[in-house]
Amino acid sequence: VLLAGMSNIYPGVTVNDYVMTGMQCHVTKDVPERSFLVSHDKVVKTWNDSEIEKYFGKSNHDPRYYREQRKLTRKFRKDPTNMLIRYKNNGKRLNAGDEWYLARPWPRIFYNAFFVEIAKGLPWNNVRLFLWRIMGAKIGKNVFIDKGTLFDHIYGDLVVIGNNVHIGKNCYLDGHSYTISETFYGRVKIGDNAHIGNDVHMMCGIKIGKNAKVLSNSSVLKDIPDGETWKGIPAKKVEEE
């Protein structure tokens, strides 16, 4: 089972085998086996056998795995055009989420975390922006990012935000994601004049286009073209509200 971040699992609930939830789920009733759950108790997919192997498969304990993973992450960080890397967990641990420290040297992760945790609670936008820029994020002019918004602790310094962007409260700009057997690391890029509502999750590896709008309480799992309005978990194109 993999329960994604910012999810609420209510008392009395049974989550059965081979279940995965999306971000910001509310699980108030029993979850059937082999389910992919989003939003409020919404089962959007039942995994078939090949998907069970892909997302929940066991490690083969390849001794080369850790060396190759570090090599891939170094290459990813050096290439700003590379939005996402992914690879199958094949090390000694079953759960890819246990291997966050392989993403990059751990002092850098704690360096990022220091700035992220301070910035998210401060009431002054200019100070928050200043701290994120020190951390390494590229943030344009006339940007407002509201209180409670988090940059990823591992790869938050790779975030790129254009000019005249508004990001609401309690958003999350992701830099990593896991299934039981796969690891993902990625950048988030937000174009000029984009508007992001409150409580929006932006998955690692995505681009939000210029003049795009993401409405509140959404989870963005793929690129949003210029000028479009998206909403929902997962977010989809909607008519302007």
Secondary structure as UniProt FT lines:
FT   TURN            5..6
FT   STRAND          8..9
FT   TURN            11..12
FT   STRAND          20..21
FT   TURN            23..24
FT   STRAND          26..27
FT   TURN            33..34
FT   STRAND          35..38
FT   STRAND          42..46
FT   HELIX           49..56
FT   TURN            63..64
FT   HELIX           65..78
FT   TURN            80..81
FT   STRAND          84..88
FT   HELIX           96..102
FT   HELIX           106..121
FT   HELIX           125..135
FT   STRAND          138..139
FT   STRAND          144..145
FT   TURN            147..148
FT   STRAND          150..151
FT   TURN            153..155
FT   HELIX           156..158
FT   STRAND          160..161
FT   STRAND          166..167
FT   TURN            169..170
FT   STRAND          172..173
FT   STRAND          176..178
FT   STRAND          182..186
FT   STRAND          188..190
FT   TURN            192..193
FT   STRAND          195..196
FT   STRAND          201..202
FT   TURN            204..205
FT   STRAND          206..208
FT   TURN            210..211
FT   STRAND          213..214
FT   STRAND          219..220
FT   TURN            226..227
FT   STRAND          229..231
FT   TURN            232..235
FT   STRAND          236..238
//
